[in-house]
Each structure stands twice: as structure tokens, then as C-alpha cells.
Amino acid sequence: MTSSIKPTMSKEEKKLLKEKNEQARKRVEFRRQEWFRYKKFGEEYRKPRGYHSKMREKLARRPPVVDVGYRGPKAVRYLHPSGFQEVLVHNLAELEAINPAREACRISATVGLKKREVLEGRADELGIRILNRKVQ
């Protein structure tokens, strides 16, 4: 198992990543306007655009609206909470191109079990972290 592999990061990046993960833990769940009223809406977020929309105007007692203030630090944006940059892998050639110091692989859902076992074995040899390892 290579889940204990850590990325190489500067002290500043480690501090920002910790800050990003704390922000993500505290971040509210953004929901679509009137998500509770109609079952067909679901809970995925959509920007409120109505002229008379109270949510768009950010009035009190309304759900929060996505805003730049919720964004994480730029230096660590788009990183996995572990600090690695995610790379989607479909085959051995893509796995070989990964830099194990900064990148971790996520094996595609379209990869079968036989090929997945080959990829996991090769990743262990190369010292690459797998973010979605199959549990045996």
C-alpha cells in the first residue's frame, strides 16, 4: 500500500494546503434556489438569475450564493486534500508519465479489474500514490 506517500511541498504550500482543507471543511453546502420545493430540481447548485430573486440579492435568511470569498488559496487550488495533483490514468503509458513527487493517479472507472491490478502493481513499483485503490 502506498497511501503513506506524501508530496514534496514547501513550508508555505503546506501551510496554504492546511488552510484550504480547513476552509473546505467549514464551507457551507450550496444548493439551488427552492431546491426543497420541487423534487425535480435536485440539490445541485445553479446560480439564481431571477429579477425578483431574494437569493440573488443575498437577503437575510436565504441560502448562501457561490461567491469569490469562498475560494481557497491560489497556490494550492485544484490540489487533492493530500497535496497531490490528480492525474486520471487509463493505461500503463499514462502511469509511467507521472511525477511521483507532485502527482498522484486516479484510475479511470472504465478500466477493468484485470488491468487495474496491473496498474496498481506498477504504481507500487514506481512509488506512485493511487487515490482510488480497490480494496481487496
N, C-alpha and C positions, 0 to 999 in steps of 0.2 A: 504494500500500500504506500502510495506517495502523497498522502494528504498532508503530511507534516512539512512538505517542501514550502519554503517561504520565498517571496520575490525579493530581488535586490532593490532596495529603495533608499533614498537619502533620508536623513532625520526629518527634514521639512516635509517630504512626501508622506512619511509615516504619521506625522502629526496631522496633516491635512486629511489623510485617509481615515484616521480615528475620528476626526471632526465630522467627516462626511457620513460615516456609519452611524454616529450619534444623531445627526440631523435626520437621516433616513428612518431611524427607529422612532423618532418623535413626530415625523411628518404625518399630517392628517391624511385620511383616505378621501381622495377627490371623487365625487360622484356627479352624475348627470343631473341636471335640473329636473325636479319632480320624479326622480328615479323610484320613489316609494309609491307613486300614484298608479303607474301603468306597468304591468308585468313585462310587456314587450320592450320596454326601454332597457332593461338590464341595469347593471351598475357601472359600465364603463363610462369614462368621463367624456363629455362633449362640451365645448365652450358655449356658454349662454349668449345668444345673439339677439334676443327679442328687444324691441324698442321699449317696452314697458317692464322688462325683466328686472325684478328686485335683486336677483342673484348677480346679474351683470353689473348692477350699480353697487354691489357689495354692501347692502344694507344689513343692519343687525339681525341676528337670529336666522341668518341664511347660511347654507353650506359654503365652505371656502372655495374660492376660484383659483385655478392654477395661475401662478404669478412668478416673476423672476426671483422674488425674495425667497422662494423655496429651493432654489438651485444650490448645488454643492460647489465646493472649491474647484476652480478650473483645472488645476494641475492634476487632480485625481478623478475628474469627471469621466464617466463611461468605464471605470475600472470595476472589476468584481470586488465584493466586500473583502476578499482575501488580499487584494492588492495587485492581482494579476490582470493582464489584459486578456479578454476571452477571444479564442480563435476557434471557429467552427471547423471540424475535421470530418472528411468523408472517406479518406484513403491514406495509405502509408506515405505517399509523396507529400501530402499536406502536413502530415505529422512530422516528417523529417525537417520541414522548413521552419519549425517553431523554435524560438529562442527561449530555452527553459528558465533563464534568469528573469525574464519580464512577462512571459506569456504562458497561459495555461490553456489546455484544449478542452473543448466540449464536443463530444462525439455526436454526430448528427443522428436524429431519430430514424432516418431512413436506412441506417447501417444495420445489417443483420447481426445475430448473436455470434456466429462463427467469425466474421470479420472483426467484430467488436473485441473479441478475446485476443485476436492477433494484434489489434491496435493497442489494447491495454498492456499487453506483454511488451511490445516495442516501446511504449511510453515509459514503462518502468525501467527498461534498459537505458533509455536516453535521459532519465531523471525529469520527465515532464509530468506536471500535475494534471490529473483528469478531474474536471468539475462535476461530471455526471457518471461516475463509475457505477457499473452494475453491481448490486450486492448479491453475492452467492450464498 
